[in-house]
């Protein structure tokens, strides 16, 4: 339950926020949905879950992307996410993206040319930009939910599309 008081009625805290700020929440939802259409869903899901782990966002950790599952992501790989730098389950491309995601989350100003260069070994400049845009969207959502005290993640709305 959010610490916000006197929210309108709704099934979830996110829906209650939507009732107060419909255009803002709708725009936010659109950004989240768009992030999932612009890059490899397995890599996005790995990054989203790693970010949720580092932020201790249980609401996000409880969810799984249907797109990523359909593309082959399984629970064994998700369970190995904490050891992504050394686990043989992760490709070089996934490692590069996860390294970028972690640094972006912890200190975006610390994202180095080397980290970006590692991603660019596997993806085009446009794809790298799409990844960074998705990372930004994930971070805003997860930190926003934590700040507002939302224990359930609204991500279920677009992770199952």
KOLGUMI-730989 format. One line per field, with one value per residue: residue number from 1; residue in three letters; z, x, y negated of N, C-alpha, C in turn. Coordinates in steps of 0.2 Angstrom, whole numbers. Layout:
KOLGUMI-730989
n (NUM | ...) .
res (ALA | ...) .
nc3 (Z | ...) .
nc1 (X | ...) .
nc2 (Y | ...) .
cac3 (Z | ...) .
cac1 (X | ...) .
cac2 (Y | ...) .
cc3 (Z | ...) .
cc1 (X | ...) .
cc2 (Y | ...) .
end
This chain:
KOLGUMI-730989
n (1 | 2 | 3 | 4 | 5 | 6 | 7 | 8 | 9 | 10 | 11 | 12 | 13 | 14 | 15 | 16 | 17 | 18 | 19 | 20 | 21 | 22 | 23 | 24 | 25 | 26 | 27 | 28 | 29 | 30 | 31 | 32 | 33 | 34 | 35 | 36 | 37 | 38 | 39 | 40 | 41 | 42 | 43 | 44 | 45 | 46 | 47 | 48 | 49 | 50 | 51 | 52 | 53 | 54 | 55 | 56 | 57 | 58 | 59 | 60 | 61 | 62 | 63 | 64 | 65 | 66 | 67 | 68 | 69 | 70 | 71 | 72 | 73 | 74 | 75 | 76 | 77 | 78 | 79 | 80 | 81 | 82 | 83 | 84 | 85 | 86 | 87 | 88 | 89 | 90 | 91 | 92 | 93 | 94 | 95 | 96 | 97 | 98 | 99 | 100 | 101 | 102 | 103 | 104 | 105 | 106 | 107 | 108 | 109 | 110 | 111 | 112 | 113 | 114 | 115 | 116 | 117 | 118 | 119 | 120 | 121 | 122 | 123 | 124 | 125 | 126 | 127 | 128 | 129 | 130 | 131 | 132 | 133 | 134 | 135 | 136 | 137 | 138 | 139 | 140 | 141 | 142 | 143 | 144 | 145 | 146 | 147 | 148 | 149 | 150 | 151 | 152 | 153 | 154 | 155 | 156 | 157 | 158 | 159 | 160 | 161) .
res (UNK | UNK | UNK | UNK | UNK | UNK | UNK | UNK | UNK | UNK | UNK | UNK | UNK | UNK | UNK | UNK | UNK | UNK | UNK | UNK | UNK | UNK | UNK | UNK | UNK | UNK | UNK | UNK | UNK | UNK | UNK | UNK | UNK | UNK | UNK | UNK | UNK | UNK | UNK | UNK | UNK | UNK | UNK | UNK | UNK | UNK | UNK | UNK | UNK | UNK | UNK | UNK | UNK | UNK | UNK | UNK | UNK | UNK | UNK | UNK | UNK | UNK | UNK | UNK | UNK | UNK | UNK | UNK | UNK | UNK | UNK | UNK | UNK | UNK | UNK | UNK | UNK | UNK | UNK | UNK | UNK | UNK | UNK | UNK | UNK | UNK | UNK | UNK | UNK | UNK | UNK | UNK | UNK | UNK | UNK | UNK | UNK | UNK | UNK | UNK | UNK | UNK | UNK | UNK | UNK | UNK | UNK | UNK | UNK | UNK | UNK | UNK | UNK | UNK | UNK | UNK | UNK | UNK | UNK | UNK | UNK | UNK | UNK | UNK | UNK | UNK | UNK | UNK | UNK | UNK | UNK | UNK | UNK | UNK | UNK | UNK | UNK | UNK | UNK | UNK | UNK | UNK | UNK | UNK | UNK | UNK | UNK | UNK | UNK | UNK | UNK | UNK | UNK | UNK | UNK | UNK | UNK | UNK | UNK | UNK | UNK) .
nc3 (0 | -4 | 3 | 0 | 3 | 3 | -10 | -25 | -28 | -34 | -41 | -40 | -33 | -43 | -52 | -45 | -44 | -57 | -59 | -52 | -60 | -75 | -88 | -86 | -81 | -91 | -101 | -96 | -95 | -109 | -113 | -106 | -112 | -125 | -124 | -123 | -136 | -144 | -143 | -139 | -131 | -121 | -116 | -111 | -101 | -93 | -89 | -83 | -72 | -65 | -61 | -53 | -43 | -38 | -33 | -24 | -27 | -24 | -30 | -44 | -46 | -44 | -56 | -73 | -90 | -103 | -117 | -116 | -111 | -121 | -130 | -126 | -113 | -97 | -80 | -74 | -80 | -75 | -61 | -60 | -62 | -53 | -54 | -66 | -72 | -72 | -75 | -86 | -93 | -98 | -112 | -121 | -126 | -118 | -106 | -108 | -109 | -97 | -88 | -92 | -88 | -74 | -71 | -76 | -68 | -55 | -56 | -67 | -73 | -73 | -83 | -95 | -110 | -113 | -108 | -116 | -128 | -127 | -128 | -141 | -148 | -151 | -154 | -164 | -166 | -165 | -159 | -147 | -141 | -140 | -130 | -119 | -118 | -114 | -102 | -94 | -93 | -86 | -74 | -69 | -67 | -57 | -47 | -44 | -40 | -28 | -21 | -20 | -12 | -17 | -18 | -26 | -43 | -58 | -69 | -74 | -82 | -95 | -97 | -100 | -113) .
nc1 (4 | 3 | 10 | 4 | -11 | -29 | -32 | -41 | -54 | -49 | -43 | -29 | -15 | -8 | -18 | -26 | -18 | -18 | -31 | -30 | -20 | -22 | -17 | -3 | 0 | -4 | 4 | 16 | 14 | 14 | 27 | 34 | 28 | 32 | 46 | 48 | 46 | 56 | 69 | 79 | 69 | 73 | 86 | 81 | 73 | 82 | 90 | 80 | 76 | 88 | 90 | 79 | 83 | 94 | 89 | 80 | 67 | 54 | 41 | 43 | 52 | 44 | 37 | 37 | 42 | 32 | 35 | 49 | 50 | 44 | 54 | 63 | 69 | 72 | 69 | 80 | 91 | 87 | 88 | 102 | 106 | 112 | 125 | 130 | 142 | 151 | 144 | 141 | 130 | 127 | 128 | 141 | 136 | 125 | 131 | 138 | 127 | 121 | 131 | 132 | 119 | 119 | 129 | 123 | 111 | 117 | 125 | 123 | 132 | 144 | 144 | 154 | 164 | 170 | 161 | 149 | 155 | 157 | 144 | 142 | 149 | 141 | 128 | 120 | 122 | 110 | 102 | 109 | 106 | 92 | 92 | 97 | 87 | 77 | 82 | 82 | 68 | 65 | 71 | 66 | 53 | 54 | 61 | 52 | 40 | 46 | 48 | 35 | 30 | 24 | 19 | 16 | 19 | 16 | 20 | 15 | 5 | 10 | 20 | 14 | 9) .
nc2 (6 | -11 | -26 | -37 | -46 | -47 | -43 | -40 | -28 | -11 | 4 | 7 | -1 | -8 | -10 | -18 | -29 | -33 | -37 | -50 | -56 | -54 | -57 | -58 | -45 | -37 | -41 | -37 | -23 | -20 | -23 | -13 | -1 | -4 | -2 | 12 | 16 | 13 | 19 | 34 | 45 | 55 | 50 | 38 | 42 | 49 | 38 | 29 | 37 | 39 | 25 | 24 | 32 | 27 | 15 | 20 | 22 | 30 | 31 | 30 | 41 | 52 | 53 | 59 | 58 | 61 | 61 | 63 | 76 | 83 | 81 | 89 | 87 | 94 | 100 | 106 | 98 | 86 | 88 | 89 | 76 | 68 | 71 | 67 | 62 | 73 | 84 | 98 | 98 | 86 | 75 | 66 | 55 | 53 | 51 | 39 | 30 | 32 | 27 | 14 | 10 | 12 | 2 | -10 | -10 | -12 | -23 | -34 | -43 | -37 | -28 | -22 | -25 | -13 | -3 | -6 | -3 | 11 | 15 | 11 | 20 | 30 | 25 | 13 | -5 | -11 | -1 | 0 | -13 | -11 | -1 | -8 | -18 | -9 | -4 | -16 | -19 | -7 | -10 | -22 | -18 | -8 | -14 | -24 | -17 | -12 | -23 | -29 | -19 | -8 | 9 | 18 | 21 | 11 | 17 | 29 | 26 | 24 | 33 | 45 | 44) .
cac3 (0 | -5 | 8 | -2 | 6 | 0 | -17 | -28 | -28 | -39 | -40 | -38 | -31 | -49 | -55 | -40 | -46 | -64 | -58 | -51 | -65 | -80 | -94 | -84 | -80 | -98 | -105 | -93 | -98 | -116 | -113 | -104 | -118 | -131 | -122 | -124 | -143 | -147 | -141 | -138 | -124 | -116 | -113 | -108 | -95 | -88 | -86 | -78 | -66 | -62 | -58 | -48 | -38 | -35 | -30 | -19 | -29 | -24 | -35 | -51 | -46 | -44 | -62 | -78 | -96 | -108 | -123 | -115 | -110 | -128 | -134 | -123 | -106 | -92 | -73 | -73 | -81 | -71 | -55 | -61 | -64 | -48 | -56 | -73 | -75 | -73 | -77 | -93 | -96 | -101 | -118 | -121 | -127 | -112 | -101 | -110 | -108 | -89 | -86 | -94 | -84 | -67 | -70 | -77 | -62 | -49 | -57 | -74 | -75 | -73 | -89 | -99 | -117 | -113 | -107 | -122 | -133 | -126 | -131 | -148 | -151 | -152 | -157 | -168 | -162 | -164 | -154 | -140 | -139 | -138 | -124 | -114 | -117 | -110 | -95 | -91 | -92 | -80 | -68 | -67 | -64 | -51 | -41 | -43 | -36 | -22 | -18 | -18 | -7 | -21 | -17 | -33 | -49 | -63 | -75 | -76 | -88 | -101 | -97 | -103 | -119) .
cac1 (0 | 6 | 9 | -1 | -17 | -35 | -32 | -48 | -55 | -46 | -41 | -22 | -12 | -7 | -25 | -28 | -14 | -21 | -37 | -28 | -15 | -23 | -13 | 4 | 1 | -5 | 11 | 21 | 13 | 16 | 34 | 36 | 26 | 37 | 53 | 48 | 45 | 62 | 75 | 79 | 66 | 77 | 91 | 78 | 70 | 87 | 92 | 75 | 76 | 94 | 89 | 75 | 87 | 99 | 85 | 76 | 60 | 50 | 35 | 46 | 55 | 39 | 34 | 41 | 40 | 29 | 39 | 56 | 49 | 43 | 60 | 68 | 72 | 70 | 70 | 87 | 95 | 85 | 91 | 109 | 107 | 117 | 132 | 130 | 149 | 155 | 140 | 142 | 123 | 126 | 132 | 145 | 131 | 121 | 135 | 139 | 121 | 120 | 136 | 129 | 113 | 121 | 132 | 117 | 107 | 121 | 128 | 123 | 137 | 149 | 144 | 160 | 165 | 171 | 154 | 145 | 159 | 156 | 138 | 142 | 152 | 135 | 122 | 121 | 121 | 103 | 100 | 112 | 101 | 85 | 93 | 98 | 81 | 73 | 85 | 80 | 61 | 64 | 74 | 61 | 47 | 56 | 62 | 46 | 36 | 49 | 47 | 28 | 28 | 20 | 22 | 14 | 22 | 11 | 23 | 11 | 0 | 13 | 24 | 10 | 6) .
cac2 (0 | -17 | -31 | -42 | -46 | -50 | -42 | -38 | -20 | -7 | 11 | 7 | -8 | -11 | -12 | -24 | -35 | -34 | -41 | -56 | -59 | -50 | -58 | -56 | -38 | -34 | -42 | -32 | -16 | -20 | -23 | -6 | 3 | -5 | 1 | 19 | 17 | 10 | 23 | 41 | 46 | 59 | 45 | 33 | 45 | 50 | 31 | 27 | 41 | 37 | 19 | 25 | 36 | 22 | 10 | 23 | 20 | 36 | 31 | 31 | 47 | 57 | 54 | 62 | 56 | 67 | 60 | 66 | 83 | 85 | 81 | 94 | 86 | 99 | 99 | 107 | 93 | 80 | 90 | 88 | 69 | 64 | 73 | 66 | 61 | 79 | 90 | 100 | 97 | 79 | 74 | 60 | 49 | 52 | 49 | 32 | 27 | 32 | 22 | 7 | 9 | 11 | -5 | -15 | -10 | -14 | -29 | -34 | -47 | -33 | -24 | -24 | -23 | -5 | 1 | -6 | 0 | 18 | 17 | 10 | 25 | 35 | 22 | 7 | -11 | -12 | 4 | -2 | -18 | -8 | 2 | -13 | -20 | -4 | -5 | -22 | -18 | -3 | -13 | -27 | -14 | -4 | -19 | -28 | -13 | -11 | -30 | -29 | -14 | -3 | 15 | 22 | 17 | 11 | 20 | 34 | 24 | 24 | 39 | 50 | 42) .
cc3 (0 | 2 | 6 | 1 | 2 | -8 | -19 | -27 | -34 | -37 | -37 | -36 | -38 | -52 | -51 | -42 | -53 | -63 | -56 | -57 | -71 | -86 | -92 | -84 | -87 | -102 | -102 | -95 | -105 | -117 | -111 | -109 | -124 | -130 | -124 | -132 | -147 | -147 | -140 | -131 | -119 | -112 | -109 | -101 | -90 | -85 | -81 | -72 | -62 | -58 | -52 | -42 | -34 | -31 | -24 | -20 | -30 | -29 | -42 | -51 | -46 | -51 | -68 | -85 | -101 | -114 | -122 | -114 | -117 | -132 | -131 | -116 | -101 | -85 | -71 | -74 | -77 | -64 | -55 | -62 | -59 | -50 | -63 | -76 | -76 | -75 | -84 | -97 | -99 | -107 | -117 | -122 | -121 | -106 | -102 | -108 | -100 | -86 | -86 | -89 | -77 | -66 | -71 | -71 | -56 | -50 | -64 | -77 | -76 | -79 | -94 | -106 | -118 | -112 | -113 | -128 | -133 | -129 | -138 | -152 | -154 | -155 | -160 | -163 | -160 | -158 | -147 | -137 | -136 | -131 | -118 | -113 | -112 | -102 | -91 | -89 | -86 | -74 | -65 | -64 | -58 | -45 | -39 | -38 | -29 | -18 | -15 | -13 | -11 | -20 | -23 | -39 | -54 | -69 | -78 | -82 | -95 | -102 | -100 | -109 | -125) .
cc1 (4 | 5 | 5 | -8 | -23 | -34 | -39 | -48 | -51 | -44 | -34 | -20 | -11 | -13 | -27 | -25 | -16 | -27 | -36 | -24 | -16 | -18 | -5 | 5 | 0 | 1 | 16 | 21 | 15 | 23 | 37 | 34 | 31 | 44 | 53 | 47 | 51 | 69 | 74 | 75 | 69 | 82 | 87 | 75 | 76 | 90 | 86 | 75 | 83 | 93 | 85 | 78 | 91 | 95 | 81 | 69 | 56 | 45 | 38 | 49 | 50 | 36 | 39 | 38 | 38 | 33 | 46 | 55 | 48 | 49 | 65 | 71 | 68 | 72 | 77 | 92 | 93 | 88 | 99 | 111 | 112 | 124 | 133 | 137 | 153 | 151 | 141 | 135 | 122 | 131 | 136 | 141 | 127 | 125 | 137 | 133 | 120 | 125 | 134 | 123 | 114 | 124 | 127 | 113 | 111 | 123 | 129 | 129 | 144 | 149 | 150 | 160 | 166 | 165 | 150 | 149 | 158 | 149 | 138 | 145 | 147 | 129 | 124 | 120 | 114 | 100 | 103 | 107 | 95 | 86 | 94 | 91 | 76 | 76 | 83 | 72 | 61 | 66 | 69 | 55 | 48 | 57 | 56 | 41 | 39 | 47 | 40 | 26 | 23 | 23 | 21 | 16 | 17 | 14 | 19 | 6 | 4 | 18 | 21 | 7 | 10) .
cc2 (-6 | -21 | -37 | -41 | -49 | -49 | -39 | -30 | -17 | -1 | 11 | 0 | -12 | -14 | -18 | -30 | -37 | -39 | -49 | -60 | -55 | -51 | -56 | -49 | -34 | -35 | -38 | -25 | -15 | -19 | -16 | -1 | 3 | -2 | 8 | 21 | 16 | 14 | 30 | 42 | 50 | 54 | 40 | 36 | 46 | 43 | 29 | 31 | 40 | 30 | 20 | 28 | 31 | 16 | 13 | 22 | 27 | 37 | 33 | 38 | 53 | 58 | 57 | 59 | 62 | 67 | 64 | 73 | 86 | 85 | 85 | 93 | 91 | 97 | 101 | 102 | 87 | 82 | 88 | 80 | 66 | 66 | 72 | 65 | 67 | 85 | 92 | 99 | 90 | 78 | 68 | 54 | 48 | 49 | 41 | 28 | 26 | 27 | 15 | 5 | 8 | 4 | -10 | -16 | -14 | -21 | -31 | -39 | -43 | -28 | -26 | -22 | -15 | -1 | 0 | -3 | 8 | 20 | 16 | 15 | 30 | 32 | 15 | 1 | -12 | -7 | 2 | -8 | -16 | -4 | -3 | -17 | -16 | -4 | -11 | -22 | -13 | -6 | -18 | -23 | -11 | -9 | -23 | -23 | -12 | -18 | -31 | -24 | -9 | 4 | 20 | 17 | 17 | 14 | 26 | 33 | 25 | 30 | 45 | 49 | 45) .
end
